[in-house]
Amino acid sequence: MYRVIVIVLLTMVACHSGKKEDQQAEWPEMESFHKLMAQVYHPLSDSGNLEPAKHLMESLANEATRWASAPLPEKVNTAEMKSAVEALRTGTEKLAAAIKQGVADDEIELSLENLHAQFHKIMEEWNGEDQEHEHMREQEEEHE
């Protein structure tokens, strides 16, 4: 009887840890967008430098388009998430077009701040609020 209980418990632990791994599965399109967003946004937030945004915004818009056209992971496969990713795509495309047209720096800054906030809302949904706050703390420490 003791053996059966141990086997059942070990099976439950193995199944539970497998589910946790599934829940923490990667979202490669989000990660790819995140890497580029960091290159675009952090120079602005750290030192007011808009040059990376001006040079990389079209690439960021292309990355957002790729992300929006990819299937959503099951964990976040909702109409709200699809809408959020689509809004990010639209916003990055609008900002890329505005930069090409020579929009003023203060408008670039405001738009980029808004896009960054939209992106972090998506990350919060994906990671959970506690993990997102930890992620933001890690990023702040990296930039100090």
N, C-alpha and C positions, 0 to 999 in steps of 0.2 A: 504494500500500500504506500509506504514511504517513497519508494521508487517512482510510482505513478505520479505522486504529488510533485516531486522534483522535476520530472519530465514535463508535466503540465506547466509548471512555473517557468521552466526554461523556454518552453515553446511560446508562452505568453510574452516573455521578455524579448525574445527574438522577433516576434511579430510586431510588438510595440516599437522597437527600435527601427525596424524596417519602415513602419509608417512615418516615423519622425524623419527618416532620411528622405522619404518621398515628399514630405511636406517642405523640406529644405532644398528640394531639387532646384537646380539653377534655372534662370531665365536669361539665356545668353543674349538676347536682343536688348534686354534692359541693362545688362552689364556692359555691353558694347556702347550703348548710348551714354551710360554713366561715365565711362572712361573719357569719352570725348567731351561730355558736359563739364567734367572737372577741368579739362584743359581750356575750355572756353570761359567758364565762370570764375574759377579761383583767382586768376590774375586780376579780375575786376574786384572781387571781394577782398583780396589781400592788399592790393595797391592801386586800385582804380584804373588798371590797364585794360583798355578795350581792344587793343590790337589783336589779341588772339580771337576774340569774338568776331571781329571784322573779317579775319582771314579764315576762320573755321566754321562760320555759321552755316554756310551752304553744305558742308560735310555733315554738320549736326542735323540739318534738315533732312538730308539723305538717309542718315542713320535712323531718324524718327520715322521716316516713311517705311524703311525696312522693318522696323519694330512694329508699326501699326499694321503691316500686311501679314505678319507672322501670327500663327495661332496663339491664343492665350493659354498659359498653363492652367490646368484644372483648378488649382487652388484659387485663382483669381478670374476665372472665366465667367464674368458677369457683364451685363450691359453697361453698368456704371464704369467698370474698368476699361472696357472697349472704348467707351466715350472719352474717358480720361486720356488714354493713349492717343486717340484720334485728335483730341484738342491740343495735345502736345505737338503732334505732327503739324497741325494747321498753324499753330503759333510759331514754330521754328521756321516753317516755310515763309510766313509773313515777315518775320524778322530778317531772314536771309534776303528777301526781295527788297525790303526797306533799306538794308545796308547797301545793296547794289545801287539803289537810287540816291544814296547820299544822305540818309536821315541823320538828324542831329544826335550827338553822343548821348545827351540826356535821355532821349527816347530809346536808344539802344540799351542803355543801362536799366531803365524801367522795364522794358520788355524782357530783358534777360533775367532780371530779378523775379519777374512773374513766372517765366518759364521754369526757372530753378525751383520755385515754390511748388509749381504744378508737379514737377518731377519728383520732388520729395514726398508729396502726398501719395503718389503711386508707390514709391518705395516703402512708405509707412504701411500701406495696405499689404504689400508683398511680405515685408519683414515682420510686421507687428510693431506697434508703437514703441515698446521698450527697446527692441533691437535697433530701431531707427534712431532713437535718441543716443544709443551707444555708438552707432555709426557716425553720427554728427560730432560727438565728443572726440572720436578717434581722428576724424578729419581736422578738427580744430587743433588737436595736439600736433598733427603732422605739419601744420602750417605755422606753428609758433617758432 
